Amino acid sequence: MARTGAGIGVDGLVAFVLGLGANFWAVTGTGAAQEAGGQFRDCEVCPEMVVVRGGSFTMGSPSTEVGRYDDEEPRHRVTIDYEFAAGVYEITFDEWDACALMGGCRNHSPRDSGWGCGGCPVISVSWEDAQVYVEWLSRTTGEHYRLLTEAEWEYVARAGTQTAWYWGEAESGQCRYANAGDTSAPCSDGYQNTAPAGSFEPNAFGLYDVLGNVWEWTADCWNDSYSDAPNDGSERQTGNCSVRTARGGSWLTAPSTLRSAQRGRTHAGNRHTDLGFRVARTIN
């Protein structure tokens, strides 16, 4: 079910966290016990996750795709021979605040640019900030949380498709599935900046806002092509590791930038108002 509304807010979150007690560890199922497509949370304030079945796909864009860039080549086959869990939604301000209130994310307090939406994706967080959050989740749950690798990200974004967007080849479907820059969009998506997580329709894997809303950090070091890229879904640990890859486009970018193959990059310490993250969890 899509999320609606603005979140519970800081005061409500404080009461929620303080009132959890032993119920904090109540879960809605563990990843190991779920089949592909099953959703779960490892704790009451943990992000909702969906189990993703492994598979193969072609990463990158064909030369005929409108709006493509050279860093999306060479196209190559990637086989992910393991199951993993991906966040159903981008991490929200409420979820970040829960981490801060419980002592995990106190080094940075992201600003919401006055938009006041606890249920919106957290913004103005660096790659390094995202690492703090996933490390806290891992300590809290005893599970291995992390960022998606770039290959895993494109796999879950495509969700079995090879079209430019997971809704097809035309930008005109954007307003059903994604929040993009309104000035260049072929329709009105109803939001001038970030939208509450889950405001649009999900893709075939049950993930919301993989394209649009905010750019999403991935684990990988930046490389300006896929030459020598791993073909097994693993993180790329060579290249310019002071710069990290971000994917998906945002509320600020044109619909053409929301293509599944579109790549972005920025310094690992940078914080932008259209940049957030989605988490992954290893399933043993």
N, C-alpha and C positions, 0 to 999 in steps of 0.2 A: 504494500500500500504506500502511495506517495505521501511524503510529509507535507503538511500545510501549516500555516501559522508562523509566528515569529520566534518560537522557542520559549523556554521557561524563565529566562532572565536571570541576572546574577542573584537577586534575593531568593528567588525560587530555587535556584541551583544550590545555594548554601543550605537552605532548609532540607533539600532533597538529599544532599551528600551527608549532612549531619544526622539525618534521620534513617539512613540506611542500616547502620549497625551490621548485624550478621547477614542481613539481606543483601549487602553489597555483593556477596559472592554468589547470589542466586543467578543462574544463567538460563538461557532459553535453548540450550543444547550446545554441545561442543563440536568443533569442526571435525574431529575424528569420528563422531557418531553420525554425521550428516552425509547424505548422498549429494552428488553434484546438483546444484540448484537449490539446495537447502540453505536456509538462513539461520543465523545464530548470533548471540552475544556472549562473550566470555564473562561479563559482569554487567551490573546495572547501568554503569556510566560508560561502558565500552561501546565502540561503534558497532553498528549492525553489519554483519559480514555475510557473504554468500560463497558457497563452495563452487569452485570453477574446475570443471573437468579438463584434463590435458588434451592436447590435440596439435594439429599442424596448420600453418597458415603461411601465406606469402606476405612478407613484411616489405613496406615501401610502396611507391606509387608507379604506375605505368607512365611511359613518356607521353601518352595521350591525355592524361588527367589534367583538366584545366586548373591553373593556379599552383601547380606543383613546383618544387624546388629541387636543385641538384643534390642537396643533402639527403634526399629521400631515396637515393640509389646507392649501389645496385640493389634491385629487388632480390630477395633471397628467401629460401624456404626455412622456416623455423619450426622445430618440433619440441613441444613442451610435454615431456613424458611423465608428468606428475600432477597431482591435484594441489591446489592452493586456494586460499580464501582471499577475496577482494572486498573492500568496503562497498556496501550498497550505495552509500552517499559519500560525498566529500566531507572531510572533517569540519565540523561546525564550531562557531564561537562557544556554544554551550559545552561541547565536548572538550575544547581547549581549556575552558574555565574550570571544568571538573578536574583536569590534570593539575592546573595551578592550585586549586583549593586543597588538593591532596598532596601538595609538595613537589610535584614532578615538573611543572612548567613555570617556575617563578622567575626565571631569568628574563622573560620577555612578556609584556602585556600588549598583544596586538590591538591596534585601533581599528574601529569599525567605520571610520570616516564619517561618523554621524548618522549612519544608516540604521543603527539600533536594531539589529536583527540577530538574536541569539541562535536561531535556527538556520541562519545563512552560513555559507562556507567561511571558515576563518580565512582572513586575508592578511597581507603584510607579515608573512612568516617566511623566513629564509629556509633553505635546504637544511642548514644546521639546526634551526628551530624544529623542523619536522623530525630530525633525528632524535632530539630530546623527547618529543612526544612518543615516538615508537619505542624508545628505550624505556620510558615510564610504563607504557602498556605492557611491555614484555616483563618487566619486574613485577608489575601488579598482578598479572595473570599467570605467570610461569610459562607462557607461550611465546613463540618467536614472531613478534610483529616487526614490520619493516615497510619501506616504500616498495612499490611495484618496480620491477626492472622495466626498462624501456620496451623490451620485447613483450613482456607480460602485459604492459599497458596497452600496446597496440592490439594484442590478442583479445583482451576483454573489450576494447573499444569497438573493434570490428564485429565481435560476437558472431562469427561465422560468415560475415559478408566480405566482399572484395570491392564494394562500391566506394565512392569518394567519402560518403557519409554513411553511418549505419542505417539511415532511413532511405537511402537510394542515391541516385546520381544528380538530383536536382536540389538546389538551395531552397526551393519553395517549401520543403518539408520542415525547415528549421524551427518554425515557431511551435510545432507540436513537440519537438524533442530537445530543444536547446535554447539557451539564453545567449544571444550574440549582440554585437554592436548595432543599435537601432538605426543609425543614420544610413547604413549601407545594406540593411536587411530587406528582403523582398516582402516582408510582412511585419506586423507589430507583435513582439512577444510579451509585451505588457510590463517590462521591467527596464528601468533606466540604468540600474547598476546590478548588484548581485540579487539573485532570487533565492527564496528559502529552498533549502535542499529538497529535491524531489518534486519540484513544481511542474516538471515536464514529464513526458512519457519515458519509460526506461527502454534500454535496448533489449535484445533477445536474451542476454545473460542476466537480466534483472537489475542492471546497474543504471543509476540515474546521473545525469549531468556529466557523463564521461566526456562529451563534447560540449563546450561552452560553460558558462557561469564563471569558473576560474581556471586558469592554467594549473596543471597539477605537476608538482615535482616528481621526478622518477629517481631511481637510485644511481643511474649511469653517469659516468664521466662523459663530457662532450667530445664527439668526433664529428667532423664535417662530412662524413660519408659512412656508408655501411661496409666499406672495404675491411675485411678481416673481422667483421662483427661475429659474435658467437651465434650459433644456430640452434642452441638448446634452451633458450629462454633465460639464460643467466645474465647477471649484471656485467656491464662492460667496465672494467677497472683500469683501462689504459686510455691514453689521450690526455685532454686538458681537464684534470680533476678539480681544478679550482673553479671550473664552470660546469654546471650540471644541466641535464636535459629536462625540459618541461614539455608537457603535451596537452593537447585538447582545446586550445584557444579559450576565449573568455567573453564576458559581457561587454568588453571594450573593443573586441576585434571583429572584423568582417566575417560573414558566414563562410567565405572561402578559406579562412584560417582555422575553421573548425573541422577540416577534413581529418579522417582517421590517420592519414599518413603525415600530416603536418607536424613539423618538429620546431621546438623553441629552445632557447638556452639563455641562461643568465648566471652571473657569479653566485656561488653557493651562499654567500653572505647577504645577498640582496633581498629586500623586502618590497613587494609591489602590491598595489590595491586590487590587482586582478590575478594574484598568484596565491594558491593554496596547495592542498595535497589530499590524497586518498591513501589509505593504508592497505597493506597486504598482510597475510598471516600464513606462515608455513604450516602445512599439515603433515605430520609424521606418519 
